[in-house]
Amino acid sequence: MSRLDSLIWLLLGFAQLLVGAAIGGDPILDLLAALLQGTGYSSVLLGLYFLIFLARHQKEFANSYSKVERTTLVRNEKTGVLELKASSTLGSKAFWYAIPVGLTLLSAVVYLVVG
């Protein structure tokens, strides 16, 4: 779930790029379009940076990151230490990633075709 942050940055960036490409005609609207496209590009770059940063440092975040959603606290039989065990299925995890990834890819393709 921690990688959804970067997908949200990418979605917001592509949305700003699409809106910036769609408006124009008036000098003030042209300025607004330039601002939206500038912030859109920076949001896309932030999304890519966070995606690469989290992929590179996955092992450091794996043990410390937990939203405690659908997890149970179980005592390890050998060590006696309490551990969080995720009870969510692979299908629900795939669902949580499929929608943002699909929307991000769709917005990127639409921007590349239209923009």
Secondary structure, 3 states (H helix, E strand, C coil): CCCHHHHHHHHHHHHHHHHHHHCCCCHHHHHHHHHHHHHHHHHHHHHHHHHHHHHHCHHHHHCCCCCCCCEEEEECCCCCCEEEEECCCHHHHHHHHHHHHHHHHHHHHHHHHHC
